[in-house]
């Protein structure tokens, strides 16, 4: 189900609230993928790209860039 996150979401309860922040990175090239990996260590991240082959490779844990650190993730 595709969706677009434009702002963070706040879920309210009777006594407290939970703040859910999702980062969206557009472009899965060298810069975008590196930033998405770093952000994903502590946050929820959505990575978007127009190249369906690149998206399929990332979903299958195949990195489109040659970097040892990226390969570890």
RAURKA-V284482 format. One line per field, one symbol per residue. ss: DSSP state (H for helix, E for strand, L for the rest). psi: psi as a letter, one per 40 degrees, with the letter a starting at -180 (. if undefined). burial: I if it has 24 or more other C-alpha atoms within 12 Angstrom, else O. A space follows every 50 residues. Layout:
ss: ???
psi: ???
burial: ???
This chain:
ss: LLLLLLLLEEEELLLLEEEELEEEEELLLHHHHHHHHHHHLLLEEEEELL LHHHHHHHHLLLLLLLLHHHHHL
psi: hiihhdiiihhiadeiihhhhhhhhhhfaddddddddddedeihhhhiie hddddddddefhheighddddd.
burial: OOOOOOOOOOOOOOOOOOOOOOIIIOOIIOOIIIOIIOOOOOOOIIIIOO OOOOOOOIOOOOIIOOOOOOOOO
